[in-house]
Amino acid sequence: MMFKDKKVLITGGAGMIGRSLIDILLSKGVQISIADLTKPKDLPDAVEHLQVDLRFFDNCLDICKDKDFVFHLAGVKGSPTMAKEQPVDFMVPMLQFNTNMMQAAFESNVEWFLYTSSVGVYGPSEMFYEESVWQTFPSPNDKYAGWAKRMGELQAETYGIQYNWNKISIVRPANVYGPYDNFNPTNAMVVPSLIRKVQENDVLEVFGDGTQIRDFIYSEDVARGMVFAVENKITQPINLGSGRRQTIKDLVDLVIKHSGKEVEIKWLTEHSGGDKVRLFSMERSRSLGFLNTVNLDNGIRKTTEWFLNNKDILDKRYNAFVNH
C-alpha cells in the first residue's frame, strides 16, 4: 500500500521498461507523470506527459516538485557500434541526466529514488557479482556508458555520507528486451535487431560465432524488479537478470522459431561478437525475494508478436526521423 494515491515520476517513461512500469504502478493506484521528449500515442489517459530536457537542472527540479517517488529510467540506448563511434552522444547526456535528476530528487526530498544502472558497469568476468564492480574497469565494449552509469552509483553513495539521505535503490538490469524496444535498423540492440532482420531477410547475418553467452531479461520483469526494490527499500545494488547462460545461438534459434519463416544463418566470425561471457549472479536478488517470471522463449514470442503488430508504425516513425 506504500504507493496508494502517491505521486510518481518516471523519467524515460515512454520507453520499453517504462511502459511496463506504468502498468504495474497504475494497478497500485498511483498518480503517474512521465518525463520524455516524445509522447506515445497510446499513453493511458491517466498518465501525465511532461516534455522536458533533462540535461538542464532547472527542468529536473521543476518536475520533481511535490513528487513522492522518482523512477529514473532515462538514458541513451543504442548498438555497441553506435557507442564506440558516437561516445559523446552516449556519455555526456547520461552524466547530465543522472546528476541532475538525483540532485533534484534530493532537493525535493522525495520519499524514494530509483536509479537505473546497467550491465555495462561490469568488467569482463565469468560471472557478474554486485560487489565485484569496483575491483575492475568496465569492459572496453561498454567503456563510456559503463563509466557514466558508475558515476551515478557513486553519486548515490555521496548523499548517504554527507547528508545521511539513504533513500536510493540501484538496479543493474542485464540485456533487456521486450515490446516498445528500439527496433531502428541502424542502432538497435541484439534482440530487436535480430527480430527485424529475420523478418526482412532470407539470410540472417550475425556477428561472432554464436557461442557468446548472455543474460537476457524481459522488460516487464525489470519493471517488477524496480518496484520490488523500492517497496522493500533496498539500498544495496541488485542485479536484475535471469542468471541463465544463453548463447547467441540459443537466441537466434528462438528468434527464427517465432518468426514464422525459414531463414539461413550466416555467422560473421570475422567480426567481434562482444565480450565472451556476460552473466549475472542472481544470488543477492533471490535472497531478497525477487525472481524473474518470463523465460526467453516466451519473451521472444511476445516481443516478436508486438513488433509484427506495430512494424508499419515503427517504420513510418523511423523514416520520418531519417528524412527530417
N, C-alpha and C positions, 0 to 999 in steps of 0.2 A: 504493500500500500504506500510505499515511500514516494511513488510518482503521482499518486492521485491528485488531480487538479493543479499540479505543478507546471511551471513554465519551463520548457526545454528548448534549447537552441542546438541545432545540428549544422555545423559547417560542412560544406560538401554534401548536403543532404539530397541533392539530385542525382548523386552517383550510385554505383552498384550496391555498396553496403548501406548507404544512407536510405535507399528505398525500402530495404528490409527493416532497418531500424525504425523508420516511420511507422510501418505496420505494427511492429511489436509495441511501440510506445503508445500509439493510438488506442490499442486494446487495453492499456493500463490507465486510460482516462487523463492523459496529459494534454496540455496546450503546446503545440509544436510550431516553432519557426525554423525555417531553413535558410542558411546564407549560401547562396550560389549565384554565379554570374548569369546562369540561364535558368529559366523557369520551365519545368517539364509541363507538357500539355496535359498529362494525366495525373497531375498532382492532386491529392484529395483536397476537397474544398475546405476542410477543417484546418489545413496546414497553411501558415503564413509564409510567403516567399519574400526574402529580403535580398535585393540585388546590390551587393556590396563588394568592394575590392579589399580583400583582407591584407593587402600589402601596406595599408595605411592605418596607423594605430587608432586614430580618432574613430574610424569606421568600426573597428573591433570593439572599442569602448561603448559606442552607441548601441550596438546590437546585444551586448552583454548586460546592459542595464535591466534590472528587475527580473533577470533570469535566475532560476533555481539550479538548473543543471545545464552544463555545456558538454556536448559530444563533439570533439574536434576531429573531423574526418578529412577536412580539405587538404589536398596535396596536388602534386603534379604526377600524372601517370602516363607512361609511355613504354615503348620497347627498349630492350637493352642497347640497341643500336642508337636510338634517339638519346639515351642517357649519356653515351660516350661522345656523340657528335655535337650535342647541344647541352653541355653540362651547366652552363649559366641558367638556361631555361628550367633546369631541374632544381639546382641547389638554391639559388637566390630566392625565388618565390617561397620555397618551403621554409627557409630560415625566417623569412618575413612573416609568413602565416603563423608559424609555431610561436615565435617570440611575441608577436602582437596579441594573439588570442589568449595565451596563457597569462600574460601580464594583465590583459583586460579582465579576464575572469577573476584574477586575484584582486584587482582594484574594485571589482563589483561584488566581491565577497560571495560568490556563488556557493551553493551547498556542496557541489562536487563537479570536478572537471575530468573528462576522459581524454587522454592523449593517445592518438593512434600512431604507433611506431611502425616498424617494418622488419621483415626478414632480412632486409638489406643491412641491418646493423651488425650482423654476424660475419665473422671471418670464416674462411674455408675450414670445414671440420666434418667428421663423420656423423656428428650429432650436435644439434644446437641446444645448449642448456642456457637458461636465463642468466645464471650467474657468471657465465664464461665471456660475456660480451667485452668486458673491459680488459681482458687478458690478451686480446688480439686487435687487429685492424679490420675494417670492413673489406670484403672481397674486392679485388680490382674491378670486377664486373658491376659492383654497386658502390663504387668509391664515393661519389659526390652525394647521391641521395642517401647513402648509408650514414655518412658523416652528418648530414643535415638532420636526420632523424635522431642520431645520437645526441646532438646538441640540444634537441628538445627534451630528451630524457634527463640530461644534466641540468637543464633549466628547472625541470620539475623538482629535482633534489634541492635546489637552492632555496626555494620558498620554505621548505621544512627547516633548513639550517638557520636561516636568518629571521624568519617570522613565525616559525612553528605552525605553518599553514600546510597541513598534510591532508589535502583533500583532492588528490590527483591519482587516478588509476592509469596505468600504462599497459597497453596491449600490443603485442607484436604478431600480427597476422602472417601466416605463411603465404603461399601462392593462392590468391583469392580469385574466384571466378563465379559467374552467375549471370542472371538477367540484368540488363542495364549496363553491362560491361562496355568497355571501349572496343568496338569492332571495326574501327577505322583501318583501312587497308595498309596505311603507311606506318602506324606506330602501335598496333595492338600487341598485347602480351600473348603468351604462348597459347592459352586455351581459346580465346576468341579468334586469334589469328588462324589456328588450325580449323576451327569450325567454319570460318568464312572460306578458307582455301579449299576445303573439301567440297563445299557447295559450288564453287566456281571453277574447279579444275578436275580433270580426269587423272592427272598425275600430281600427287601431293609431295612437295619438296619440303624436307625437314632438316634443319641444321643438326649436325652431330651424327652419332651412330645409333641413337635410341637407348643407350644404356645409362644416360644421366638419370639420377634419382632426385625426385622432387616430392614435396609435401603439399598437397592441394586441399583447400578448404572452401566450401560453398559459402557464398556471401551471407545467406540467412544465418548460418552457424556463427559467422563472425559477429553479426549484429546481436545474436543471442549472447555470445561471449562478452560483448561490451556491456550489455545490460546487466549480466551476471556480475561483472567486475564492479560496477557502480552500486548495485543493490547490496553487495557484500562488502563494500568499501575496502576493496583490495588495493593496497598501496605498493606492493612489490610487482615488478613487471611480470606479465604472464604471456606465454606463448599461446596462440590460437591456431591450431593446425589439426591434423589427423593423427600424426605420429606414425603413419603408414608409409612404407617405402613403395613409391610408384615410379616406374621408369617412364621415360618419354614414350617408349614403345607401347607401354600399357595405355598411356593417354591417347596416343594416335589410334590404337585399335578400338578404343571406346568411341572416339570421335567418328571414326568410319562406321562403326556399328550403328550409331544413332543417326547417321546422315541419310540412310536410305539409298546409298549409292555404292557402286563398286569402284574402288579407286586404287590405282597403283601407287606404292610408296617409293620415293626416291630419297635415300639418305645422303645428305650433303656432308660427307665426312671430312671434306677439306675445310669446312667452316666449324668454328668452335660452337659447341652447344652450351657454353657457360660452365659454371662450376660442376664438378663431377657429382657431388652429393650436396643436397640442401634438405635436411631432415630435422624436424623438430622433436625434442623431447617434450612429451605432454605430462610428465610426472607431476610437476607443480600444479598445473591446471586441474588435472584429475584428482589430485589430493584435496583440492579446494572444492571440488564438486562439479566441475564443468566437463561435459562430454559433447563432442560434435555428433550430429544425428544423420547427416546426409552423406552417403558414401559417394565415391567418384562416379560410379556407374549411373546412379540416379541423378546426380548433379549434372553430368554431361547431357543426359537425356532432357532434363528440364531447361538447361541453358540453350541447347540446340532448338528445342521447340519454341522458346521465346525469340531466338534470333530469326527463325524462319517466319514467325508471325509478324515480325517487325522489320524485316530486311528492307522492304521498299521505303519505309520511313527513314531508316538509318542511312540508306544510300542517298536519299534526297537531301538530308541534312549535311552529309559529308560533301556532296557535290556542290551545294550552296556555299559551304565554307571554303572549299578549294577555289571556287570561281569568284569569291568575294573580292 
